[in-house]
Amino acid sequence: PWCAITVQPTITHGNHYVYQTGASVTLPTEYGADVSSGWTAWNGTDEITATTGNEIGIVEANSSNKAVKAGKTTVTAKGG
């Protein structure tokens, strides 16, 4: 199954997104936390494969892979 994600506000120029999905997702606890490992790159528009009832966390990271914004929600997946 997949889910479509919309992030508001829009990404800051020069930054990029990374995400995690799972039964429980722990977001970075501080501004500037390193998200270079354990997170998957996301272009901000592609559908993400995820399981209904799991959590999804999305982090906006700067060019040094340091967290600048983050959020999470529970997945409601579409499709097969």
ZALO-850500 format. One record per residue: residue number from 1; residue in one letter; x, y, z of N, C-alpha, C in turn. Coordinates in steps of 0.2 Angstrom, whole numbers, padded with zeros to 4 digits. Layout:
<rec><pos>NUM</pos><code>a</code><n_px>X</n_px><n_py>Y</n_py><n_pz>Z</n_pz><ca_px>X</ca_px><ca_py>Y</ca_py><ca_pz>Z</ca_pz><c_px>X</c_px><c_py>Y</c_py><c_pz>Z</c_pz></rec>
...
END
This chain:
<rec><pos>1</pos><code>p</code><n_px>0004</n_px><n_py>-0006</n_py><n_pz>0000</n_pz><ca_px>0000</ca_px><ca_py>0000</ca_py><ca_pz>0000</ca_pz><c_px>0004</c_px><c_py>0006</c_py><c_pz>0000</c_pz></rec>
<rec><pos>2</pos><code>w</code><n_px>0002</n_px><n_py>0012</n_py><n_pz>-0002</n_pz><ca_px>0005</ca_px><ca_py>0018</ca_py><ca_pz>-0003</ca_pz><c_px>0001</c_px><c_py>0024</c_py><c_pz>0000</c_pz></rec>
<rec><pos>3</pos><code>c</code><n_px>0005</n_px><n_py>0029</n_py><n_pz>0002</n_pz><ca_px>0001</ca_px><ca_py>0035</ca_py><ca_pz>0004</ca_pz><c_px>0004</c_px><c_py>0041</c_py><c_pz>0001</c_pz></rec>
<rec><pos>4</pos><code>a</code><n_px>0000</n_px><n_py>0046</n_py><n_pz>-0001</n_pz><ca_px>0002</ca_px><ca_py>0052</ca_py><ca_pz>-0003</ca_pz><c_px>0002</c_px><c_py>0057</c_py><c_pz>0003</c_pz></rec>
<rec><pos>5</pos><code>i</code><n_px>0008</n_px><n_py>0061</n_py><n_pz>0003</n_pz><ca_px>0009</ca_px><ca_py>0065</ca_py><ca_pz>0008</ca_pz><c_px>0010</c_px><c_py>0072</c_py><c_pz>0006</c_pz></rec>
<rec><pos>6</pos><code>t</code><n_px>0007</n_px><n_py>0077</n_py><n_pz>0010</n_pz><ca_px>0007</ca_px><ca_py>0084</ca_py><ca_pz>0008</ca_pz><c_px>0010</c_px><c_py>0087</c_py><c_pz>0015</c_pz></rec>
<rec><pos>7</pos><code>v</code><n_px>0016</n_px><n_py>0091</n_py><n_pz>0013</n_pz><ca_px>0019</ca_px><ca_py>0095</ca_py><ca_pz>0019</ca_pz><c_px>0018</c_px><c_py>0102</c_py><c_pz>0018</c_pz></rec>
<rec><pos>8</pos><code>q</code><n_px>0016</n_px><n_py>0105</n_py><n_pz>0024</n_pz><ca_px>0015</ca_px><ca_py>0112</ca_py><ca_pz>0025</ca_pz><c_px>0019</c_px><c_py>0115</c_py><c_pz>0031</c_pz></rec>
<rec><pos>9</pos><code>p</code><n_px>0023</n_px><n_py>0120</n_py><n_pz>0030</n_pz><ca_px>0024</ca_px><ca_py>0125</ca_py><ca_pz>0025</ca_pz><c_px>0028</c_px><c_py>0121</c_py><c_pz>0020</c_pz></rec>
<rec><pos>10</pos><code>t</code><n_px>0029</n_px><n_py>0124</n_py><n_pz>0014</n_pz><ca_px>0034</ca_px><ca_py>0122</ca_py><ca_pz>0009</ca_pz><c_px>0041</c_px><c_py>0122</c_py><c_pz>0011</c_pz></rec>
<rec><pos>11</pos><code>i</code><n_px>0045</n_px><n_py>0118</n_py><n_pz>0008</n_pz><ca_px>0052</ca_px><ca_py>0117</ca_py><ca_pz>0010</ca_pz><c_px>0056</c_px><c_py>0123</c_py><c_pz>0008</c_pz></rec>
<rec><pos>12</pos><code>t</code><n_px>0061</n_px><n_py>0124</n_py><n_pz>0013</n_pz><ca_px>0065</ca_px><ca_py>0130</ca_py><ca_pz>0012</ca_pz><c_px>0070</c_px><c_py>0128</c_py><c_pz>0006</c_pz></rec>
<rec><pos>13</pos><code>h</code><n_px>0071</n_px><n_py>0133</n_py><n_pz>0002</n_pz><ca_px>0076</ca_px><ca_py>0132</ca_py><ca_pz>-0003</ca_pz><c_px>0083</c_px><c_py>0130</c_py><c_pz>-0001</c_pz></rec>
<rec><pos>14</pos><code>g</code><n_px>0085</n_px><n_py>0125</n_py><n_pz>-0004</n_pz><ca_px>0092</ca_px><ca_py>0122</ca_py><ca_pz>-0002</ca_pz><c_px>0091</c_px><c_py>0116</c_py><c_pz>0002</c_pz></rec>
<rec><pos>15</pos><code>n</code><n_px>0085</n_px><n_py>0115</n_py><n_pz>0005</n_pz><ca_px>0084</ca_px><ca_py>0109</ca_py><ca_pz>0010</ca_pz><c_px>0081</c_px><c_py>0103</c_py><c_pz>0006</c_pz></rec>
<rec><pos>16</pos><code>h</code><n_px>0081</n_px><n_py>0098</n_py><n_pz>0010</n_pz><ca_px>0078</ca_px><ca_py>0092</ca_py><ca_pz>0007</ca_pz><c_px>0074</c_px><c_py>0088</c_py><c_pz>0012</c_pz></rec>
<rec><pos>17</pos><code>y</code><n_px>0070</n_px><n_py>0083</n_py><n_pz>0010</n_pz><ca_px>0066</ca_px><ca_py>0079</ca_py><ca_pz>0015</ca_pz><c_px>0069</c_px><c_py>0072</c_py><c_pz>0016</c_pz></rec>
<rec><pos>18</pos><code>v</code><n_px>0068</n_px><n_py>0069</n_py><n_pz>0022</n_pz><ca_px>0069</ca_px><ca_py>0062</ca_py><ca_pz>0023</ca_pz><c_px>0063</c_px><c_py>0060</c_py><c_pz>0027</c_pz></rec>
<rec><pos>19</pos><code>y</code><n_px>0062</n_px><n_py>0053</n_py><n_pz>0027</n_pz><ca_px>0057</ca_px><ca_py>0050</ca_py><ca_pz>0031</ca_pz><c_px>0058</c_px><c_py>0043</c_py><c_pz>0033</c_pz></rec>
<rec><pos>20</pos><code>q</code><n_px>0054</n_px><n_py>0041</n_py><n_pz>0038</n_pz><ca_px>0054</ca_px><ca_py>0035</ca_py><ca_pz>0041</ca_pz><c_px>0047</c_px><c_py>0032</c_py><c_pz>0042</c_pz></rec>
<rec><pos>21</pos><code>t</code><n_px>0046</n_px><n_py>0026</n_py><n_pz>0041</n_pz><ca_px>0039</ca_px><ca_py>0023</ca_py><ca_pz>0043</ca_pz><c_px>0040</c_px><c_py>0017</c_py><c_pz>0047</c_pz></rec>
<rec><pos>22</pos><code>g</code><n_px>0035</n_px><n_py>0016</n_py><n_pz>0052</n_pz><ca_px>0036</ca_px><ca_py>0010</ca_py><ca_pz>0056</ca_pz><c_px>0031</c_px><c_py>0010</c_py><c_pz>0061</c_pz></rec>
<rec><pos>23</pos><code>a</code><n_px>0030</n_px><n_py>0005</n_py><n_pz>0065</n_pz><ca_px>0025</ca_px><ca_py>0005</ca_py><ca_pz>0071</ca_pz><c_px>0026</c_px><c_py>0011</c_py><c_pz>0075</c_pz></rec>
<rec><pos>24</pos><code>s</code><n_px>0032</n_px><n_py>0013</n_py><n_pz>0076</n_pz><ca_px>0033</ca_px><ca_py>0019</ca_py><ca_pz>0080</ca_pz><c_px>0039</c_px><c_py>0023</c_py><c_pz>0077</c_pz></rec>
<rec><pos>25</pos><code>v</code><n_px>0039</n_px><n_py>0029</n_py><n_pz>0076</n_pz><ca_px>0044</ca_px><ca_py>0033</ca_py><ca_pz>0073</ca_pz><c_px>0046</c_px><c_py>0038</c_py><c_pz>0078</c_pz></rec>
<rec><pos>26</pos><code>t</code><n_px>0053</n_px><n_py>0039</n_py><n_pz>0080</n_pz><ca_px>0055</ca_px><ca_py>0044</ca_py><ca_pz>0084</ca_pz><c_px>0058</c_px><c_py>0050</c_py><c_pz>0080</c_pz></rec>
<rec><pos>27</pos><code>l</code><n_px>0056</n_px><n_py>0055</n_py><n_pz>0081</n_pz><ca_px>0058</ca_px><ca_py>0061</ca_py><ca_pz>0077</ca_pz><c_px>0064</c_px><c_py>0064</c_py><c_pz>0081</c_pz></rec>
<rec><pos>28</pos><code>p</code><n_px>0069</n_px><n_py>0068</n_py><n_pz>0077</n_pz><ca_px>0074</ca_px><ca_py>0071</ca_py><ca_pz>0080</ca_pz><c_px>0072</c_px><c_py>0075</c_py><c_pz>0086</c_pz></rec>
<rec><pos>29</pos><code>t</code><n_px>0076</n_px><n_py>0075</n_py><n_pz>0091</n_pz><ca_px>0073</ca_px><ca_py>0079</ca_py><ca_pz>0097</ca_pz><c_px>0076</c_px><c_py>0086</c_py><c_pz>0098</c_pz></rec>
<rec><pos>30</pos><code>e</code><n_px>0081</n_px><n_py>0088</n_py><n_pz>0093</n_pz><ca_px>0083</ca_px><ca_py>0094</ca_py><ca_pz>0093</ca_pz><c_px>0085</c_px><c_py>0097</c_py><c_pz>0086</c_pz></rec>
<rec><pos>31</pos><code>y</code><n_px>0085</n_px><n_py>0103</n_py><n_pz>0086</n_pz><ca_px>0086</ca_px><ca_py>0107</ca_py><ca_pz>0080</ca_pz><c_px>0094</c_px><c_py>0105</c_py><c_pz>0078</c_pz></rec>
<rec><pos>32</pos><code>g</code><n_px>0095</n_px><n_py>0103</n_py><n_pz>0072</n_pz><ca_px>0102</ca_px><ca_py>0102</ca_py><ca_pz>0070</ca_pz><c_px>0104</c_px><c_py>0094</c_py><c_pz>0071</c_pz></rec>
<rec><pos>33</pos><code>a</code><n_px>0099</n_px><n_py>0090</n_py><n_pz>0073</n_pz><ca_px>0101</ca_px><ca_py>0083</ca_py><ca_pz>0074</ca_pz><c_px>0103</c_px><c_py>0080</c_py><c_pz>0067</c_pz></rec>
<rec><pos>34</pos><code>d</code><n_px>0107</n_px><n_py>0075</n_py><n_pz>0067</n_pz><ca_px>0110</ca_px><ca_py>0072</ca_py><ca_pz>0061</ca_pz><c_px>0105</c_px><c_py>0067</c_py><c_pz>0059</c_pz></rec>
<rec><pos>35</pos><code>v</code><n_px>0102</n_px><n_py>0068</n_py><n_pz>0053</n_pz><ca_px>0098</ca_px><ca_py>0063</ca_py><ca_pz>0050</ca_pz><c_px>0101</c_px><c_py>0060</c_py><c_pz>0043</c_pz></rec>
<rec><pos>36</pos><code>s</code><n_px>0107</n_px><n_py>0059</n_py><n_pz>0043</n_pz><ca_px>0111</ca_px><ca_py>0056</ca_py><ca_pz>0038</ca_pz><c_px>0110</c_px><c_py>0048</c_py><c_pz>0037</c_pz></rec>
<rec><pos>37</pos><code>s</code><n_px>0108</n_px><n_py>0045</n_py><n_pz>0043</n_pz><ca_px>0107</ca_px><ca_py>0038</ca_py><ca_pz>0042</ca_pz><c_px>0101</c_px><c_py>0036</c_py><c_pz>0046</c_pz></rec>
<rec><pos>38</pos><code>g</code><n_px>0098</n_px><n_py>0030</n_py><n_pz>0043</n_pz><ca_px>0091</ca_px><ca_py>0028</ca_py><ca_pz>0046</ca_pz><c_px>0085</c_px><c_py>0031</c_py><c_pz>0043</c_pz></rec>
<rec><pos>39</pos><code>w</code><n_px>0086</n_px><n_py>0036</n_py><n_pz>0039</n_pz><ca_px>0081</ca_px><ca_py>0040</ca_py><ca_pz>0036</ca_pz><c_px>0081</c_px><c_py>0039</c_py><c_pz>0028</c_pz></rec>
<rec><pos>40</pos><code>t</code><n_px>0076</n_px><n_py>0039</n_py><n_pz>0024</n_pz><ca_px>0075</ca_px><ca_py>0038</ca_py><ca_pz>0017</ca_pz><c_px>0074</c_px><c_py>0045</c_py><c_pz>0014</c_pz></rec>
<rec><pos>41</pos><code>a</code><n_px>0078</n_px><n_py>0046</n_py><n_pz>0009</n_pz><ca_px>0077</ca_px><ca_py>0052</ca_py><ca_pz>0005</ca_pz><c_px>0070</c_px><c_py>0052</c_py><c_pz>0002</c_pz></rec>
<rec><pos>42</pos><code>w</code><n_px>0067</n_px><n_py>0058</n_py><n_pz>0001</n_pz><ca_px>0060</ca_px><ca_py>0059</ca_py><ca_pz>-0002</ca_pz><c_px>0060</c_px><c_py>0066</c_py><c_pz>-0005</c_pz></rec>
<rec><pos>43</pos><code>n</code><n_px>0058</n_px><n_py>0066</n_py><n_pz>-0012</n_pz><ca_px>0058</ca_px><ca_py>0072</ca_py><ca_pz>-0016</ca_pz><c_px>0052</c_px><c_py>0077</c_py><c_pz>-0014</c_pz></rec>
<rec><pos>44</pos><code>g</code><n_px>0047</n_px><n_py>0075</n_py><n_pz>-0010</n_pz><ca_px>0042</ca_px><ca_py>0079</ca_py><ca_pz>-0008</ca_pz><c_px>0036</c_px><c_py>0078</c_py><c_pz>-0012</c_pz></rec>
<rec><pos>45</pos><code>t</code><n_px>0036</n_px><n_py>0074</n_py><n_pz>-0017</n_pz><ca_px>0030</ca_px><ca_py>0073</ca_py><ca_pz>-0021</ca_pz><c_px>0028</c_px><c_py>0065</c_py><c_pz>-0022</c_pz></rec>
<rec><pos>46</pos><code>d</code><n_px>0033</n_px><n_py>0061</n_py><n_pz>-0022</n_pz><ca_px>0032</ca_px><ca_py>0054</ca_py><ca_pz>-0024</ca_pz><c_px>0028</c_px><c_py>0051</c_py><c_pz>-0018</c_pz></rec>
<rec><pos>47</pos><code>e</code><n_px>0024</n_px><n_py>0046</n_py><n_pz>-0020</n_pz><ca_px>0020</ca_px><ca_py>0042</ca_py><ca_pz>-0015</ca_pz><c_px>0025</c_px><c_py>0038</c_py><c_pz>-0011</c_pz></rec>
<rec><pos>48</pos><code>i</code><n_px>0023</n_px><n_py>0036</n_py><n_pz>-0005</n_pz><ca_px>0028</ca_px><ca_py>0033</ca_py><ca_pz>0000</ca_pz><c_px>0024</c_px><c_py>0026</c_py><c_pz>0001</c_pz></rec>
<rec><pos>49</pos><code>t</code><n_px>0027</n_px><n_py>0020</n_py><n_pz>0001</n_pz><ca_px>0025</ca_px><ca_py>0014</ca_py><ca_pz>0003</ca_pz><c_px>0025</c_px><c_py>0014</c_py><c_pz>0011</c_pz></rec>
<rec><pos>50</pos><code>a</code><n_px>0019</n_px><n_py>0013</n_py><n_pz>0014</n_pz><ca_px>0018</ca_px><ca_py>0013</ca_py><ca_pz>0021</ca_pz><c_px>0012</c_px><c_py>0008</c_py><c_pz>0023</c_pz></rec>
<rec><pos>51</pos><code>t</code><n_px>0011</n_px><n_py>0006</n_py><n_pz>0029</n_pz><ca_px>0006</ca_px><ca_py>0002</ca_py><ca_pz>0031</ca_pz><c_px>0001</c_px><c_py>0006</c_py><c_pz>0036</c_pz></rec>
<rec><pos>52</pos><code>t</code><n_px>-0005</n_px><n_py>0005</n_py><n_pz>0034</n_pz><ca_px>-0010</ca_px><ca_py>0008</ca_py><ca_pz>0038</ca_pz><c_px>-0009</c_px><c_py>0007</c_py><c_pz>0046</c_pz></rec>
<rec><pos>53</pos><code>g</code><n_px>-0010</n_px><n_py>0012</n_py><n_pz>0050</n_pz><ca_px>-0009</ca_px><ca_py>0011</ca_py><ca_pz>0057</ca_pz><c_px>-0002</c_px><c_py>0012</c_py><c_pz>0060</c_pz></rec>
<rec><pos>54</pos><code>n</code><n_px>0003</n_px><n_py>0012</n_py><n_pz>0055</n_pz><ca_px>0010</ca_px><ca_py>0014</ca_py><ca_pz>0057</ca_pz><c_px>0011</c_px><c_py>0021</c_py><c_pz>0057</c_pz></rec>
<rec><pos>55</pos><code>e</code><n_px>0016</n_px><n_py>0024</n_py><n_pz>0059</n_pz><ca_px>0018</ca_px><ca_py>0031</ca_py><ca_pz>0059</ca_pz><c_px>0022</c_px><c_py>0032</c_py><c_pz>0054</c_pz></rec>
<rec><pos>56</pos><code>i</code><n_px>0022</n_px><n_py>0038</n_py><n_pz>0051</n_pz><ca_px>0027</ca_px><ca_py>0041</ca_py><ca_pz>0046</ca_pz><c_px>0030</c_px><c_py>0048</c_py><c_pz>0049</c_pz></rec>
<rec><pos>57</pos><code>g</code><n_px>0036</n_px><n_py>0048</n_py><n_pz>0049</n_pz><ca_px>0039</ca_px><ca_py>0054</ca_py><ca_pz>0051</ca_pz><c_px>0043</c_px><c_py>0057</c_py><c_pz>0045</c_pz></rec>
<rec><pos>58</pos><code>i</code><n_px>0042</n_px><n_py>0064</n_py><n_pz>0044</n_pz><ca_px>0046</ca_px><ca_py>0067</ca_py><ca_pz>0039</ca_pz><c_px>0050</c_px><c_py>0073</c_py><c_pz>0042</c_pz></rec>
<rec><pos>59</pos><code>v</code><n_px>0056</n_px><n_py>0073</n_py><n_pz>0040</n_pz><ca_px>0061</ca_px><ca_py>0079</ca_py><ca_pz>0042</ca_pz><c_px>0063</c_px><c_py>0083</c_py><c_pz>0036</c_pz></rec>
<rec><pos>60</pos><code>e</code><n_px>0063</n_px><n_py>0089</n_py><n_pz>0037</n_pz><ca_px>0066</ca_px><ca_py>0094</ca_py><ca_pz>0033</ca_pz><c_px>0073</c_px><c_py>0095</c_py><c_pz>0035</c_pz></rec>
<rec><pos>61</pos><code>a</code><n_px>0078</n_px><n_py>0093</n_py><n_pz>0031</n_pz><ca_px>0085</ca_px><ca_py>0093</ca_py><ca_pz>0033</ca_pz><c_px>0089</c_px><c_py>0098</c_py><c_pz>0028</c_pz></rec>
<rec><pos>62</pos><code>n</code><n_px>0094</n_px><n_py>0101</n_py><n_pz>0031</n_pz><ca_px>0098</ca_px><ca_py>0106</ca_py><ca_pz>0027</ca_pz><c_px>0103</c_px><c_py>0102</c_py><c_pz>0023</c_pz></rec>
<rec><pos>63</pos><code>s</code><n_px>0107</n_px><n_py>0106</n_py><n_pz>0019</n_pz><ca_px>0112</ca_px><ca_py>0102</ca_py><ca_pz>0015</ca_pz><c_px>0117</c_px><c_py>0098</c_py><c_pz>0019</c_pz></rec>
<rec><pos>64</pos><code>s</code><n_px>0118</n_px><n_py>0099</n_py><n_pz>0025</n_pz><ca_px>0122</ca_px><ca_py>0095</ca_py><ca_pz>0029</ca_pz><c_px>0119</c_px><c_py>0089</c_py><c_pz>0033</c_pz></rec>
<rec><pos>65</pos><code>n</code><n_px>0113</n_px><n_py>0088</n_py><n_pz>0031</n_pz><ca_px>0109</ca_px><ca_py>0082</ca_py><ca_pz>0034</ca_pz><c_px>0107</c_px><c_py>0084</c_py><c_pz>0041</c_pz></rec>
<rec><pos>66</pos><code>k</code><n_px>0106</n_px><n_py>0090</n_py><n_pz>0043</n_pz><ca_px>0104</ca_px><ca_py>0092</ca_py><ca_pz>0050</ca_pz><c_px>0097</c_px><c_py>0094</c_py><c_pz>0050</c_pz></rec>
<rec><pos>67</pos><code>a</code><n_px>0093</n_px><n_py>0091</n_py><n_pz>0054</n_pz><ca_px>0086</ca_px><ca_py>0092</ca_py><ca_pz>0055</ca_pz><c_px>0084</c_px><c_py>0100</c_py><c_pz>0056</c_pz></rec>
<rec><pos>68</pos><code>v</code><n_px>0080</n_px><n_py>0103</n_py><n_pz>0052</n_pz><ca_px>0077</ca_px><ca_py>0110</ca_py><ca_pz>0054</ca_pz><c_px>0070</c_px><c_py>0110</c_py><c_pz>0055</c_pz></rec>
<rec><pos>69</pos><code>k</code><n_px>0066</n_px><n_py>0105</n_py><n_pz>0053</n_pz><ca_px>0059</ca_px><ca_py>0104</ca_py><ca_pz>0054</ca_pz><c_px>0057</c_px><c_py>0097</c_py><c_pz>0054</c_pz></rec>
<rec><pos>70</pos><code>a</code><n_px>0052</n_px><n_py>0095</n_py><n_pz>0058</n_pz><ca_px>0050</ca_px><ca_py>0088</ca_py><ca_pz>0058</ca_pz><c_px>0043</c_px><c_py>0088</c_py><c_pz>0060</c_pz></rec>
<rec><pos>71</pos><code>g</code><n_px>0040</n_px><n_py>0082</n_py><n_pz>0058</n_pz><ca_px>0033</ca_px><ca_py>0081</ca_py><ca_pz>0060</ca_pz><c_px>0031</c_px><c_py>0073</c_py><c_pz>0059</c_pz></rec>
<rec><pos>72</pos><code>k</code><n_px>0026</n_px><n_py>0071</n_py><n_pz>0062</n_pz><ca_px>0024</ca_px><ca_py>0064</ca_py><ca_pz>0061</ca_pz><c_px>0016</c_px><c_py>0063</c_py><c_pz>0061</c_pz></rec>
<rec><pos>73</pos><code>t</code><n_px>0014</n_px><n_py>0058</n_py><n_pz>0058</n_pz><ca_px>0007</ca_px><ca_py>0057</ca_py><ca_pz>0059</ca_pz><c_px>0006</c_px><c_py>0049</c_py><c_pz>0058</c_pz></rec>
<rec><pos>74</pos><code>t</code><n_px>0000</n_px><n_py>0047</n_py><n_pz>0059</n_pz><ca_px>-0002</ca_px><ca_py>0040</ca_py><ca_pz>0058</ca_pz><c_px>-0004</c_px><c_py>0039</c_py><c_pz>0051</c_pz></rec>
<rec><pos>75</pos><code>v</code><n_px>-0002</n_px><n_py>0033</n_py><n_pz>0048</n_pz><ca_px>-0003</ca_px><ca_py>0032</ca_py><ca_pz>0041</ca_pz><c_px>-0010</c_px><c_py>0029</c_py><c_pz>0039</c_pz></rec>
<rec><pos>76</pos><code>t</code><n_px>-0013</n_px><n_py>0032</n_py><n_pz>0034</n_pz><ca_px>-0019</ca_px><ca_py>0029</ca_py><ca_pz>0031</ca_pz><c_px>-0017</c_px><c_py>0027</c_py><c_pz>0024</c_pz></rec>
<rec><pos>77</pos><code>a</code><n_px>-0016</n_px><n_py>0021</n_py><n_pz>0023</n_pz><ca_px>-0013</ca_px><ca_py>0019</ca_py><ca_pz>0016</ca_pz><c_px>-0019</c_px><c_py>0018</c_py><c_pz>0011</c_pz></rec>
<rec><pos>78</pos><code>k</code><n_px>-0017</n_px><n_py>0019</n_py><n_pz>0005</n_pz><ca_px>-0022</ca_px><ca_py>0018</ca_py><ca_pz>-0001</ca_pz><c_px>-0019</c_px><c_py>0012</c_py><c_pz>-0005</c_pz></rec>
<rec><pos>79</pos><code>g</code><n_px>-0023</n_px><n_py>0009</n_py><n_pz>-0009</n_pz><ca_px>-0020</ca_px><ca_py>0004</ca_py><ca_pz>-0014</ca_pz><c_px>-0019</c_px><c_py>-0003</c_py><c_pz>-0011</c_pz></rec>
<rec><pos>80</pos><code>g</code><n_px>-0017</n_px><n_py>-0007</n_py><n_pz>-0015</n_pz><ca_px>-0016</ca_px><ca_py>-0014</ca_py><ca_pz>-0014</ca_pz><c_px>-0011</c_px><c_py>-0016</c_py><c_pz>-0009</c_pz></rec>
END
